[in-house]
């Protein structure tokens, strides 16, 4: 029985007027909000859920999580965990191909795991059975009664829905009644609140009532338009709609309002890539679309009728679903977070400039006047900020920070030992006048929180655009609060964050791989020949000096006065050695530095402690070292070795410190890595 076909023609007649009204309301985001009106700003907060899920196909309902893992024999096994109690269990242990794990909690409060399985139909066939197991009792049910390729499994409360490929028959199973029911022809069935929304065989959008067994066509589309994916929360329907030219748009319908018309959330455009990912919460929806050359997760607020960007990058296709109105997202390293959308409204002229007097011209630009008192210039969405220290500008100076759309950000920049991956927008910093040399500005740029694994974020740095092609020069950078990178800058220009993925053929699988690759990403260590690092080779005094100063963010001296007679200006390390000498990090003997001598472990710890400014503490340190060969440490190095050991900067091997042994390149990299962890400069 069709309860809404009588209104189909009225909907078509009103389509043009609706499009104009929607665009005016801002749903298409066709024009910026007028400056005279309040402006809605969308930001996001992330709450970690799990450090890492050891598998794929993660799905979560409330406190119940399910996933599958490969068992090493060519099969998958299903696992379950209760996030509230921390108790987990393996759901399956039989040899079969499995996929599409889902969770539901029945009306009686029973947690049930759902999946599709080839256990009874054979791994070589295209058939799948729909299976279920009650977590507490272990009772297992085969929900599908026909032999067919059952896919698109979804579950809500007592209802489990699926459809077939090919014939496109649809079914639901009532876990309370232990009963399977055929719905009809269609695809993508989604159950909620006793109803099942789906795409009909004729390419329309319809709802099936569990109570009456009747189907109502909600949207009767003309032949040249058809939905390709759909999702439903019991009130709101979200679908992706295509025309015959494969131009797609996203459309919403409020099914609770009998007079409601479909609302276009985006214009219909051709996209280089298409994604089936649609998500719907209580008052929000989201979808993945190809936009501006990258995958983007776009959100829509039902209450406010506004679209907004949520995230971008390859990882967004691993977004799992809404839990209420929190998005459950999985990062590149398998970790899970709840992402909460935060909407704030700012009146015209509001900004986050502190005492500087800065104001925002629009959502992508902010500027202000700064004098000797300093201040902070921040984007309203938190994606970038500029800290102006006290006395950086001797007189009032205008400073601007804005998103630089004129620079085409490359997705990747290949180099000899890897490639750099763009991890932020391009930001233009502009200021007149000169900075005081002792007070650089501190630029902070946000990195998309889940786009890269946590270890990769430590390979992030801020780079400055040279103005030539894809040439970006590293300025520096340390990772802050998991998703921010900061660096000191001394001049106007265009800046962005890149994550530098590097690899050496002889470090892969080596115990030092993490440290070496991270330091190489930050240009603190280099390879020796081509793609080799030579981790077990000895290190010279000059090489370690350069590594240490690079880790501490200390620049080499430009004008070399040849403080050591064996480090002339022509020596490659002269600028680094002289800078270290000026800071008291290195000291020669009889006017010599011996730059090409191999570095001993006791020499290394002395330089480390001096770089940290803890020389007095080392000289006063009177603790006895527990190493068996502590007596072999030179008297002038003993306090330094003891303090470095207590700090955790150096570790012995088999109870020995080996003070006179030559430090290898891998050992030095590990020590520098620990130093940067301790000083929070990674």
Number of C-alpha atoms within 10 A of each C-alpha: 9 12 12 14 14 9 15 15 10 11 17 14 10 11 15 11 9 17 18 11 13 18 17 13 14 17 22 18 17 12 9 10 14 10 12 9 10 15 18 16 14 18 18 14 12 17 12 14 14 13 11 14 18 14 16 18 16 23 19 22 19 13 12 22 21 28 27 26 16 15 12 7 8 9 16 23 20 26 21 24 19 17 15 9 9 9 9 15 12 14 21 15 12 11 15 18 18 24 20 20 26 25 27 25 20 18 13 10 10 17 21 26 25 27 24 26 24 21 15 12 16 13 16 8 10 13 20 26 23 26 19 24 19 19 18 9 10 11 10 15 14 15 22 20 10 11 13 20 20 25 23 16 22 22 24 20 22 23 27 25 27 26 27 22 16 9 13 20 18 24 23 26 20 17 22 13 9 10 12 17 15 13 22 15 17 23 26 23 30 28 27 16 13 14 23 23 26 31 25 23 14 13 21 19 22 20 24 21 16 18 8 8 11 14 21 16 20 24 20 21 16 12 11 10 18 23 22 15 20 26 23 26 22 19 15 20 23 26 25 24 21 20 17 10 10 15 16 23 20 22 19 21 19 17 18 10 10 11 10 12 21 18 19 23 24 18 17 17 13 15 16 12 11 14 14 14 20 24 22 24 19 16 15 23 26 25 23 23 25 17 14 9 11 14 20 21 23 19 22 21 19 16 8 14 15 18 21 18 13 22 19 22 19 14 20 24 20 18 22 19 22 22 16 14 18 19 24 23 23 25 19 17 18 19 18 23 22 21 20 17 19 10 13 11 11 14 12 16 13 15 21 19 22 12 12 18 15 24 21 23 15 18 17 17 18 23 24 20 18 27 18 15 16 21 22 20 30 27 23 22 15 14 20 25 25 24 17 23 19 15 17 23 24 16 14 15 17 16 20 21 25 24 20 19 12 8 16 11 18 13 13 15 16 13 11 9 18 15 17 21 18 20 27 22 23 23 26 21 21 15 19 13 13 13 18 13 8 10 16 19 22 16 24 25 28 23 26 20 19 26 21 21 14 16 12 18 27 24 24 30 27 27 20 22 20 13 11 7 11 15 13 20 13 18 18 22 25 21 22 18 8 15 19 22 27 24 22 18 20 17 16 15 16 21 26 27 29 28 23 29 20 21 23 22 12 14 20 12 9 11 13 18 19 18 19 29 25 25 25 21 26 26 17 21 24 20 15 12 9 11 17 15 22 17 23 13 14 18 21 19 22 23 22 25 25 22 20 27 19 20 22 16 17 14 13 18 15 12 11 17 14 16 18 21 14 15 24 15 18 10 13 12 19 26 23 24 30 25 22 24 17 12 13 14 22 20 16 13 8 8 12 13 20 17 21 14 14 19 25 19 22 22 21 24 24 23 23 24 23 18 18 12 14 15 20 12 13 20 15 11 15 12 11 10 18 13 17 13 13 18 11 13 18 14 9 12 19 25 26 28 29 23 25 22 17 13 14 13 21 23 16 13 8 8 12 13 23 19 23 14 13 20 25 20 22 23 23 26 27 21 21 26 22 18 24 18 12 13 12 11 19 23
